[in-house]
Amino acid sequence: MKVKLTTSLAGDGFSYRFGEIVERDELLKKIGSGVDNVSVPFVESKVERAVKAPLAKETRDKEAR
């Protein structure tokens, strides 16, 4: 699961900036317990776009009109 950092962190062999998105398991290995105190869950949002509906085709017989 990905998390977004709420603070900057630096340690032996790693450095993270505020707002950086990292894997929770990777962060847990580097800083140990307390991951939940310095990060929030990150959910990627999907952008929905409005699209124009295709025009309907006339299916009736010309004679029936």
PDB file with SEQRES, HELIX, SHEET and CRYST1 records, atoms N, CA, C and O in Angstrom:
SEQRES   1 A   65  MET LYS VAL LYS LEU THR THR SER LEU ALA GLY ASP GLY          
SEQRES   2 A   65  PHE SER TYR ARG PHE GLY GLU ILE VAL GLU ARG ASP GLU          
SEQRES   3 A   65  LEU LEU LYS LYS ILE GLY SER GLY VAL ASP ASN VAL SER          
SEQRES   4 A   65  VAL PRO PHE VAL GLU SER LYS VAL GLU ARG ALA VAL LYS          
SEQRES   5 A   65  ALA PRO LEU ALA LYS GLU THR ARG ASP LYS GLU ALA ARG          
HELIX    1 AA1 ARG A   24  ILE A   31  1                                   8    
HELIX    2 AA2 VAL A   35  VAL A   38  1                                   4    
SHEET    1 AA1 2 LEU A   9  GLY A  11  0                                        
SHEET    2 AA1 2 PHE A  14  TYR A  16 -1                                        
SHEET    1 AA2 3 ILE A  21  GLU A  23  0                                        
SHEET    2 AA2 3 LYS A   2  LEU A   5 -1                                        
SHEET    3 AA2 3 SER A  39  PRO A  41 -1                                        
CRYST1    1.000    1.000    1.000  90.00  90.00  90.00 P 1           1          
ATOM      1  N   MET A   1       0.844  -1.168   0.000  1.00  0.00           N  
ATOM      2  CA  MET A   1       0.000   0.000   0.000  1.00  0.00           C  
ATOM      3  C   MET A   1       0.891   1.234   0.000  1.00  0.00           C  
ATOM      4  O   MET A   1       1.925   1.261   0.667  1.00  0.00           O  
ATOM      5  N   LYS A   2       0.493   2.235  -0.738  1.00  0.00           N  
ATOM      6  CA  LYS A   2       1.266   3.473  -0.793  1.00  0.00           C  
ATOM      7  C   LYS A   2       0.770   4.444   0.273  1.00  0.00           C  
ATOM      8  O   LYS A   2      -0.416   4.491   0.602  1.00  0.00           O  
ATOM      9  N   VAL A   3       1.724   5.220   0.805  1.00  0.00           N  
ATOM     10  CA  VAL A   3       1.396   6.252   1.791  1.00  0.00           C  
ATOM     11  C   VAL A   3       2.049   7.560   1.372  1.00  0.00           C  
ATOM     12  O   VAL A   3       3.057   7.567   0.666  1.00  0.00           O  
ATOM     13  N   LYS A   4       1.459   8.670   1.819  1.00  0.00           N  
ATOM     14  CA  LYS A   4       1.994   9.998   1.554  1.00  0.00           C  
ATOM     15  C   LYS A   4       2.548  10.537   2.861  1.00  0.00           C  
ATOM     16  O   LYS A   4       1.856  10.538   3.879  1.00  0.00           O  
ATOM     17  N   LEU A   5       3.797  10.996   2.837  1.00  0.00           N  
ATOM     18  CA  LEU A   5       4.450  11.474   4.051  1.00  0.00           C  
ATOM     19  C   LEU A   5       3.928  12.841   4.463  1.00  0.00           C  
ATOM     20  O   LEU A   5       3.689  13.710   3.625  1.00  0.00           O  
ATOM     21  N   THR A   6       3.757  13.018   5.767  1.00  0.00           N  
ATOM     22  CA  THR A   6       3.284  14.290   6.302  1.00  0.00           C  
ATOM     23  C   THR A   6       4.429  15.096   6.899  1.00  0.00           C  
ATOM     24  O   THR A   6       4.209  16.170   7.460  1.00  0.00           O  
ATOM     25  N   THR A   7       5.637  14.589   6.781  1.00  0.00           N  
ATOM     26  CA  THR A   7       6.829  15.268   7.287  1.00  0.00           C  
ATOM     27  C   THR A   7       8.043  14.788   6.502  1.00  0.00           C  
ATOM     28  O   THR A   7       7.977  13.769   5.814  1.00  0.00           O  
ATOM     29  N   SER A   8       9.129  15.505   6.601  1.00  0.00           N  
ATOM     30  CA  SER A   8      10.386  15.067   5.978  1.00  0.00           C  
ATOM     31  C   SER A   8      11.113  14.140   6.936  1.00  0.00           C  
ATOM     32  O   SER A   8      11.072  14.335   8.151  1.00  0.00           O  
ATOM     33  N   LEU A   9      11.775  13.136   6.391  1.00  0.00           N  
ATOM     34  CA  LEU A   9      12.517  12.172   7.203  1.00  0.00           C  
ATOM     35  C   LEU A   9      13.876  11.917   6.575  1.00  0.00           C  
ATOM     36  O   LEU A   9      14.009  11.900   5.351  1.00  0.00           O  
ATOM     37  N   ALA A  10      14.881  11.721   7.410  1.00  0.00           N  
ATOM     38  CA  ALA A  10      16.202  11.346   6.919  1.00  0.00           C  
ATOM     39  C   ALA A  10      16.838  10.415   7.933  1.00  0.00           C  
ATOM     40  O   ALA A  10      16.633  10.561   9.138  1.00  0.00           O  
ATOM     41  N   GLY A  11      17.598   9.472   7.448  1.00  0.00           N  
ATOM     42  CA  GLY A  11      18.268   8.525   8.329  1.00  0.00           C  
ATOM     43  C   GLY A  11      19.454   7.912   7.622  1.00  0.00           C  
ATOM     44  O   GLY A  11      19.897   8.410   6.587  1.00  0.00           O  
ATOM     45  N   ASP A  12      19.959   6.852   8.171  1.00  0.00           N  
ATOM     46  CA  ASP A  12      21.114   6.175   7.612  1.00  0.00           C  
ATOM     47  C   ASP A  12      20.724   5.487   6.303  1.00  0.00           C  
ATOM     48  O   ASP A  12      20.111   4.419   6.318  1.00  0.00           O  
ATOM     49  N   GLY A  13      21.074   6.090   5.195  1.00  0.00           N  
ATOM     50  CA  GLY A  13      20.815   5.489   3.891  1.00  0.00           C  
ATOM     51  C   GLY A  13      19.477   5.837   3.267  1.00  0.00           C  
ATOM     52  O   GLY A  13      19.126   5.262   2.237  1.00  0.00           O  
ATOM     53  N   PHE A  14      18.721   6.749   3.844  1.00  0.00           N  
ATOM     54  CA  PHE A  14      17.468   7.149   3.215  1.00  0.00           C  
ATOM     55  C   PHE A  14      17.156   8.610   3.523  1.00  0.00           C  
ATOM     56  O   PHE A  14      17.639   9.182   4.500  1.00  0.00           O  
ATOM     57  N   SER A  15      16.337   9.187   2.661  1.00  0.00           N  
ATOM     58  CA  SER A  15      15.887  10.557   2.831  1.00  0.00           C  
ATOM     59  C   SER A  15      14.562  10.717   2.096  1.00  0.00           C  
ATOM     60  O   SER A  15      14.464  10.411   0.908  1.00  0.00           O  
ATOM     61  N   TYR A  16      13.566  11.186   2.789  1.00  0.00           N  
ATOM     62  CA  TYR A  16      12.248  11.403   2.197  1.00  0.00           C  
ATOM     63  C   TYR A  16      11.828  12.846   2.431  1.00  0.00           C  
ATOM     64  O   TYR A  16      12.093  13.418   3.488  1.00  0.00           O  
ATOM     65  N   ARG A  17      11.171  13.425   1.438  1.00  0.00           N  
ATOM     66  CA  ARG A  17      10.679  14.794   1.539  1.00  0.00           C  
ATOM     67  C   ARG A  17       9.194  14.800   1.887  1.00  0.00           C  
ATOM     68  O   ARG A  17       8.488  13.818   1.657  1.00  0.00           O  
ATOM     69  N   PHE A  18       8.730  15.913   2.442  1.00  0.00           N  
ATOM     70  CA  PHE A  18       7.318  16.101   2.749  1.00  0.00           C  
ATOM     71  C   PHE A  18       6.486  15.898   1.480  1.00  0.00           C  
ATOM     72  O   PHE A  18       6.822  16.430   0.422  1.00  0.00           O  
ATOM     73  N   GLY A  19       5.408  15.131   1.588  1.00  0.00           N  
ATOM     74  CA  GLY A  19       4.515  14.914   0.459  1.00  0.00           C  
ATOM     75  C   GLY A  19       4.928  13.796  -0.479  1.00  0.00           C  
ATOM     76  O   GLY A  19       4.199  13.477  -1.417  1.00  0.00           O  
ATOM     77  N   GLU A  20       6.070  13.203  -0.245  1.00  0.00           N  
ATOM     78  CA  GLU A  20       6.536  12.115  -1.107  1.00  0.00           C  
ATOM     79  C   GLU A  20       5.665  10.878  -0.903  1.00  0.00           C  
ATOM     80  O   GLU A  20       5.194  10.613   0.204  1.00  0.00           O  
ATOM     81  N   ILE A  21       5.459  10.134  -1.969  1.00  0.00           N  
ATOM     82  CA  ILE A  21       4.634   8.928  -1.917  1.00  0.00           C  
ATOM     83  C   ILE A  21       5.553   7.719  -1.993  1.00  0.00           C  
ATOM     84  O   ILE A  21       6.332   7.571  -2.935  1.00  0.00           O  
ATOM     85  N   VAL A  22       5.450   6.850  -0.980  1.00  0.00           N  
ATOM     86  CA  VAL A  22       6.311   5.668  -0.890  1.00  0.00           C  
ATOM     87  C   VAL A  22       5.486   4.459  -0.482  1.00  0.00           C  
ATOM     88  O   VAL A  22       4.356   4.587  -0.012  1.00  0.00           O  
ATOM     89  N   GLU A  23       6.074   3.280  -0.671  1.00  0.00           N  
ATOM     90  CA  GLU A  23       5.431   2.050  -0.228  1.00  0.00           C  
ATOM     91  C   GLU A  23       5.498   1.957   1.298  1.00  0.00           C  
ATOM     92  O   GLU A  23       6.547   2.218   1.886  1.00  0.00           O  
ATOM     93  N   ARG A  24       4.407   1.594   1.932  1.00  0.00           N  
ATOM     94  CA  ARG A  24       4.347   1.523   3.390  1.00  0.00           C  
ATOM     95  C   ARG A  24       5.338   0.494   3.939  1.00  0.00           C  
ATOM     96  O   ARG A  24       6.003   0.752   4.942  1.00  0.00           O  
ATOM     97  N   ASP A  25       5.440  -0.667   3.293  1.00  0.00           N  
ATOM     98  CA  ASP A  25       6.354  -1.719   3.757  1.00  0.00           C  
ATOM     99  C   ASP A  25       7.806  -1.255   3.727  1.00  0.00           C  
ATOM    100  O   ASP A  25       8.581  -1.559   4.633  1.00  0.00           O  
ATOM    101  N   GLU A  26       8.167  -0.517   2.681  1.00  0.00           N  
ATOM    102  CA  GLU A  26       9.526   0.009   2.562  1.00  0.00           C  
ATOM    103  C   GLU A  26       9.810   1.014   3.688  1.00  0.00           C  
ATOM    104  O   GLU A  26      10.882   0.995   4.294  1.00  0.00           O  
ATOM    105  N   LEU A  27       8.850   1.874   3.951  1.00  0.00           N  
ATOM    106  CA  LEU A  27       8.999   2.870   5.016  1.00  0.00           C  
ATOM    107  C   LEU A  27       9.073   2.194   6.379  1.00  0.00           C  
ATOM    108  O   LEU A  27       9.853   2.613   7.235  1.00  0.00           O  
ATOM    109  N   LEU A  28       8.289   1.179   6.584  1.00  0.00           N  
ATOM    110  CA  LEU A  28       8.280   0.445   7.848  1.00  0.00           C  
ATOM    111  C   LEU A  28       9.648  -0.198   8.110  1.00  0.00           C  
ATOM    112  O   LEU A  28      10.115  -0.208   9.249  1.00  0.00           O  
ATOM    113  N   LYS A  29      10.284  -0.726   7.081  1.00  0.00           N  
ATOM    114  CA  LYS A  29      11.607  -1.332   7.227  1.00  0.00           C  
ATOM    115  C   LYS A  29      12.652  -0.290   7.635  1.00  0.00           C  
ATOM    116  O   LYS A  29      13.572  -0.588   8.397  1.00  0.00           O  
ATOM    117  N   LYS A  30      12.502   0.927   7.122  1.00  0.00           N  
ATOM    118  CA  LYS A  30      13.518   1.952   7.365  1.00  0.00           C  
ATOM    119  C   LYS A  30      13.335   2.695   8.683  1.00  0.00           C  
ATOM    120  O   LYS A  30      14.321   3.026   9.341  1.00  0.00           O  
ATOM    121  N   ILE A  31      12.077   2.965   9.086  1.00  0.00           N  
ATOM    122  CA  ILE A  31      11.893   3.747  10.312  1.00  0.00           C  
ATOM    123  C   ILE A  31      11.280   2.954  11.458  1.00  0.00           C  
ATOM    124  O   ILE A  31      11.201   3.449  12.582  1.00  0.00           O  
ATOM    125  N   GLY A  32      10.849   1.739  11.184  1.00  0.00           N  
ATOM    126  CA  GLY A  32      10.264   0.931  12.245  1.00  0.00           C  
ATOM    127  C   GLY A  32       8.857   1.390  12.593  1.00  0.00           C  
ATOM    128  O   GLY A  32       8.134   1.913  11.745  1.00  0.00           O  
ATOM    129  N   SER A  33       8.479   1.190  13.848  1.00  0.00           N  
ATOM    130  CA  SER A  33       7.123   1.581  14.251  1.00  0.00           C  
ATOM    131  C   SER A  33       6.997   3.096  14.189  1.00  0.00           C  
ATOM    132  O   SER A  33       7.997   3.813  14.229  1.00  0.00           O  
ATOM    133  N   GLY A  34       5.785   3.571  14.092  1.00  0.00           N  
ATOM    134  CA  GLY A  34       5.554   5.005  13.986  1.00  0.00           C  
ATOM    135  C   GLY A  34       5.240   5.460  12.577  1.00  0.00           C  
ATOM    136  O   GLY A  34       5.088   6.654  12.322  1.00  0.00           O  
ATOM    137  N   VAL A  35       5.141   4.509  11.660  1.00  0.00           N  
ATOM    138  CA  VAL A  35       4.825   4.851  10.274  1.00  0.00           C  
ATOM    139  C   VAL A  35       3.495   5.596  10.196  1.00  0.00           C  
ATOM    140  O   VAL A  35       3.356   6.545   9.424  1.00  0.00           O  
ATOM    141  N   ASP A  36       2.528   5.168  10.990  1.00  0.00           N  
ATOM    142  CA  ASP A  36       1.204   5.789  10.951  1.00  0.00           C  
ATOM    143  C   ASP A  36       1.216   7.217  11.489  1.00  0.00           C  
ATOM    144  O   ASP A  36       0.300   7.990  11.207  1.00  0.00           O  
ATOM    145  N   ASN A  37       2.241   7.575  12.261  1.00  0.00           N  
ATOM    146  CA  ASN A  37       2.335   8.928  12.807  1.00  0.00           C  
ATOM    147  C   ASN A  37       2.914   9.930  11.811  1.00  0.00           C  
ATOM    148  O   ASN A  37       2.744  11.136  11.992  1.00  0.00           O  
ATOM    149  N   VAL A  38       3.585   9.468  10.781  1.00  0.00           N  
ATOM    150  CA  VAL A  38       4.240  10.364   9.825  1.00  0.00           C  
ATOM    151  C   VAL A  38       3.700  10.216   8.396  1.00  0.00           C  
ATOM    152  O   VAL A  38       4.264  10.777   7.457  1.00  0.00           O  
ATOM    153  N   SER A  39       2.608   9.461   8.235  1.00  0.00           N  
ATOM    154  CA  SER A  39       2.081   9.259   6.895  1.00  0.00           C  
ATOM    155  C   SER A  39       0.573   9.055   6.914  1.00  0.00           C  
ATOM    156  O   SER A  39      -0.021   8.745   7.947  1.00  0.00           O  
ATOM    157  N   VAL A  40      -0.026   9.237   5.752  1.00  0.00           N  
ATOM    158  CA  VAL A  40      -1.457   8.984   5.559  1.00  0.00           C  
ATOM    159  C   VAL A  40      -1.608   8.089   4.332  1.00  0.00           C  
ATOM    160  O   VAL A  40      -0.780   8.147   3.423  1.00  0.00           O  
ATOM    161  N   PRO A  41      -2.653   7.261   4.293  1.00  0.00           N  
ATOM    162  CA  PRO A  41      -2.856   6.399   3.115  1.00  0.00           C  
ATOM    163  C   PRO A  41      -3.019   7.233   1.845  1.00  0.00           C  
ATOM    164  O   PRO A  41      -3.636   8.298   1.864  1.00  0.00           O  
ATOM    165  N   PHE A  42      -2.465   6.742   0.761  1.00  0.00           N  
ATOM    166  CA  PHE A  42      -2.556   7.435  -0.528  1.00  0.00           C  
ATOM    167  C   PHE A  42      -3.412   6.607  -1.467  1.00  0.00           C  
ATOM    168  O   PHE A  42      -3.154   5.424  -1.691  1.00  0.00           O  
ATOM    169  N   VAL A  43      -4.433   7.250  -2.009  1.00  0.00           N  
ATOM    170  CA  VAL A  43      -5.315   6.586  -2.961  1.00  0.00           C  
ATOM    171  C   VAL A  43      -5.255   7.364  -4.263  1.00  0.00           C  
ATOM    172  O   VAL A  43      -5.538   8.561  -4.303  1.00  0.00           O  
ATOM    173  N   GLU A  44      -4.886   6.672  -5.316  1.00  0.00           N  
ATOM    174  CA  GLU A  44      -4.836   7.331  -6.618  1.00  0.00           C  
ATOM    175  C   GLU A  44      -6.257   7.526  -7.119  1.00  0.00           C  
ATOM    176  O   GLU A  44      -7.052   6.586  -7.144  1.00  0.00           O  
ATOM    177  N   SER A  45      -6.567   8.738  -7.513  1.00  0.00           N  
ATOM    178  CA  SER A  45      -7.911   9.011  -8.006  1.00  0.00           C  
ATOM    179  C   SER A  45      -7.928   8.923  -9.524  1.00  0.00           C  
ATOM    180  O   SER A  45      -7.006   9.373 -10.204  1.00  0.00           O  
ATOM    181  N   LYS A  46      -8.978   8.344 -10.025  1.00  0.00           N  
ATOM    182  CA  LYS A  46      -9.135   8.212 -11.462  1.00  0.00           C  
ATOM    183  C   LYS A  46      -9.962   9.389 -11.959  1.00  0.00           C  
ATOM    184  O   LYS A  46     -11.025   9.679 -11.410  1.00  0.00           O  
ATOM    185  N   VAL A  47      -9.487  10.059 -12.981  1.00  0.00           N  
ATOM    186  CA  VAL A  47     -10.190  11.209 -13.528  1.00  0.00           C  
ATOM    187  C   VAL A  47     -11.259  10.714 -14.482  1.00  0.00           C  
ATOM    188  O   VAL A  47     -10.980   9.984 -15.433  1.00  0.00           O  
ATOM    189  N   GLU A  48     -12.492  11.126 -14.207  1.00  0.00           N  
ATOM    190  CA  GLU A  48     -13.585  10.765 -15.099  1.00  0.00           C  
ATOM    191  C   GLU A  48     -13.806  11.906 -16.071  1.00  0.00           C  
ATOM    192  O   GLU A  48     -13.764  13.074 -15.684  1.00  0.00           O  
ATOM    193  N   ARG A  49     -14.036  11.580 -17.306  1.00  0.00           N  
ATOM    194  CA  ARG A  49     -14.235  12.595 -18.324  1.00  0.00           C  
ATOM    195  C   ARG A  49     -15.602  12.437 -18.947  1.00  0.00           C  
ATOM    196  O   ARG A  49     -16.071  11.326 -19.193  1.00  0.00           O  
ATOM    197  N   ALA A  50     -16.226  13.560 -19.195  1.00  0.00           N  
ATOM    198  CA  ALA A  50     -17.519  13.540 -19.861  1.00  0.00           C  
ATOM    199  C   ALA A  50     -17.283  13.323 -21.351  1.00  0.00           C  
ATOM    200  O   ALA A  50     -16.398  13.935 -21.950  1.00  0.00           O  
ATOM    201  N   VAL A  51     -18.074  12.459 -21.927  1.00  0.00           N  
ATOM    202  CA  VAL A  51     -17.966  12.206 -23.363  1.00  0.00           C  
ATOM    203  C   VAL A  51     -19.326  12.405 -23.989  1.00  0.00           C  
ATOM    204  O   VAL A  51     -20.363  12.201 -23.358  1.00  0.00           O  
ATOM    205  N   LYS A  52     -19.297  12.800 -25.224  1.00  0.00           N  
ATOM    206  CA  LYS A  52     -20.532  13.029 -25.956  1.00  0.00           C  
ATOM    207  C   LYS A  52     -21.083  11.674 -26.410  1.00  0.00           C  
ATOM    208  O   LYS A  52     -20.354  10.859 -26.976  1.00  0.00           O  
ATOM    209  N   ALA A  53     -22.353  11.444 -26.161  1.00  0.00           N  
ATOM    210  CA  ALA A  53     -22.978  10.192 -26.578  1.00  0.00           C  
ATOM    211  C   ALA A  53     -23.092  10.164 -28.099  1.00  0.00           C  
ATOM    212  O   ALA A  53     -23.383  11.185 -28.721  1.00  0.00           O  
ATOM    213  N   PRO A  54     -22.865   8.997 -28.696  1.00  0.00           N  
ATOM    214  CA  PRO A  54     -22.996   8.914 -30.161  1.00  0.00           C  
ATOM    215  C   PRO A  54     -24.455   9.118 -30.576  1.00  0.00           C  
ATOM    216  O   PRO A  54     -25.372   8.757 -29.838  1.00  0.00           O  
ATOM    217  N   LEU A  55     -24.658   9.690 -31.740  1.00  0.00           N  
ATOM    218  CA  LEU A  55     -26.012   9.905 -32.243  1.00  0.00           C  
ATOM    219  C   LEU A  55     -26.657   8.571 -32.574  1.00  0.00           C  
ATOM    220  O   LEU A  55     -26.005   7.662 -33.088  1.00  0.00           O  
ATOM    221  N   ALA A  56     -27.942   8.464 -32.276  1.00  0.00           N  
ATOM    222  CA  ALA A  56     -28.667   7.230 -32.552  1.00  0.00           C  
ATOM    223  C   ALA A  56     -28.987   7.146 -34.044  1.00  0.00           C  
ATOM    224  O   ALA A  56     -29.320   8.148 -34.677  1.00  0.00           O  
ATOM    225  N   LYS A  57     -28.884   5.946 -34.589  1.00  0.00           N  
ATOM    226  CA  LYS A  57     -29.209   5.744 -36.000  1.00  0.00           C  
ATOM    227  C   LYS A  57     -30.705   5.490 -36.131  1.00  0.00           C  
ATOM    228  O   LYS A  57     -31.330   4.889 -35.257  1.00  0.00           O  
ATOM    229  N   GLU A  58     -31.254   5.953 -37.223  1.00  0.00           N  
ATOM    230  CA  GLU A  58     -32.666   5.715 -37.519  1.00  0.00           C  
ATOM    231  C   GLU A  58     -32.803   4.263 -37.971  1.00  0.00           C  
ATOM    232  O   GLU A  58     -32.156   3.847 -38.931  1.00  0.00           O  
ATOM    233  N   THR A  59     -33.646   3.491 -37.279  1.00  0.00           N  
ATOM    234  CA  THR A  59     -33.782   2.075 -37.612  1.00  0.00           C  
ATOM    235  C   THR A  59     -35.148   1.732 -38.197  1.00  0.00           C  
ATOM    236  O   THR A  59     -35.378   0.601 -38.627  1.00  0.00           O  
ATOM    237  N   ARG A  60     -36.054   2.712 -38.213  1.00  0.00           N  
ATOM    238  CA  ARG A  60     -37.385   2.421 -38.759  1.00  0.00           C  
ATOM    239  C   ARG A  60     -37.327   2.399 -40.282  1.00  0.00           C  
ATOM    240  O   ARG A  60     -36.457   3.012 -40.900  1.00  0.00           O  
ATOM    241  N   ASP A  61     -38.270   1.680 -40.861  1.00  0.00           N  
ATOM    242  CA  ASP A  61     -38.384   1.676 -42.320  1.00  0.00           C  
ATOM    243  C   ASP A  61     -38.900   3.021 -42.776  1.00  0.00           C  
ATOM    244  O   ASP A  61     -39.682   3.668 -42.079  1.00  0.00           O  
ATOM    245  N   LYS A  62     -38.459   3.439 -43.947  1.00  0.00           N  
ATOM    246  CA  LYS A  62     -38.912   4.724 -44.468  1.00  0.00           C  
ATOM    247  C   LYS A  62     -40.403   4.711 -44.777  1.00  0.00           C  
ATOM    248  O   LYS A  62     -41.071   5.741 -44.683  1.00  0.00           O  
ATOM    249  N   GLU A  63     -40.918   3.550 -45.143  1.00  0.00           N  
ATOM    250  CA  GLU A  63     -42.349   3.429 -45.489  1.00  0.00           C  
ATOM    251  C   GLU A  63     -43.227   3.556 -44.259  1.00  0.00           C  
ATOM    252  O   GLU A  63     -44.368   4.003 -44.378  1.00  0.00           O  
ATOM    253  N   ALA A  64     -42.748   3.186 -43.089  1.00  0.00           N  
ATOM    254  CA  ALA A  64     -43.557   3.199 -41.869  1.00  0.00           C  
ATOM    255  C   ALA A  64     -43.765   4.617 -41.342  1.00  0.00           C  
ATOM    256  O   ALA A  64     -44.638   4.838 -40.502  1.00  0.00           O  
ATOM    257  N   ARG A  65     -42.992   5.561 -41.811  1.00  0.00           N  
ATOM    258  CA  ARG A  65     -43.112   6.956 -41.331  1.00  0.00           C  
ATOM    259  C   ARG A  65     -44.305   7.580 -41.866  1.00  0.00           C  
ATOM    260  O   ARG A  65     -44.575   8.746 -41.577  1.00  0.00           O  
TER     261      ARG A  65                                                      
END                                                                             
